[in-house]
């Protein structure tokens, strides 16, 4: 029996979705509007809902001339540092995760299941728990204020390993047997069969890990002491000083708006692959 669709059931989901969009979009719009006004308009509490006349001036200043007295690096430099870190973390996590999952599924070695459970247990250990020994190792290796110091300690991923392992276990054994008949070695089977089949999973993991690397705050804060190496998240934090009157809010909001653009571009550009990688069971 098919129930008749009512006007309420037809339009209510759209109303809820529009309400959710407004709740999420309004703070972003206010941040953009604040980035186009002068400090006096923001500080007097009478910020309008329409953009102001200082758009070009504010964005030109933060992009090329520096931001404030607390962080003098131009924002394009901080965006570049964050982009390099996010790309490095995402690509590094994918490479290590897919190789470790391949070894766990297709290689027979002693204590294989124990190794997997050790990897899985690390999910319960956040970065903050192991932050001191990790910092000590990075400092002893002379990796402070370097890109590899920002990236390498964060590229191990138990989540990625689990995701690829579960997918590899669904790959039919006939593909492996066919590869052996064609005299293909393990690496060729991995490169020509598993990697193409895993593209949607790789895309989903890339989006998640790119945003993870882009939003990192604690680790870059610890190992970067030079303004030239600071990421965009650290830059925004330094712009918001303790004395509220000294904070150049129009520049902080402009920096926050620019910091949103790369993650949004990655999500939009890889949206279809991202959704397929999370919801499809057969790829």
Secondary structure, DSSP 8 states (H G I E B T S, - for coil): ------HHHHHHHHHHHHHHHHHHHHHHHHHHHHTTS-HHHHHTT---SS--TTHHHHHHIIIII---SS--S-HHHHHHHHHHHHHHHHHHHHHHHHHHHHHHHH---TTHHHHHHHHHHGGGS-TTTTHHHHHHHHHHTT-TTSHHHHHGGG---HHHHHHHHHHHTTS-HHHHHHHHHTT--HHHHIIIIIHHHTHHHHHHHHHHHHHHHHT--HHHHHH--SGGG--HHHHHHHHS-SSGGG--HHHHHHHHHHHHHHHHHHHHHTHHHHHHHHH-S--
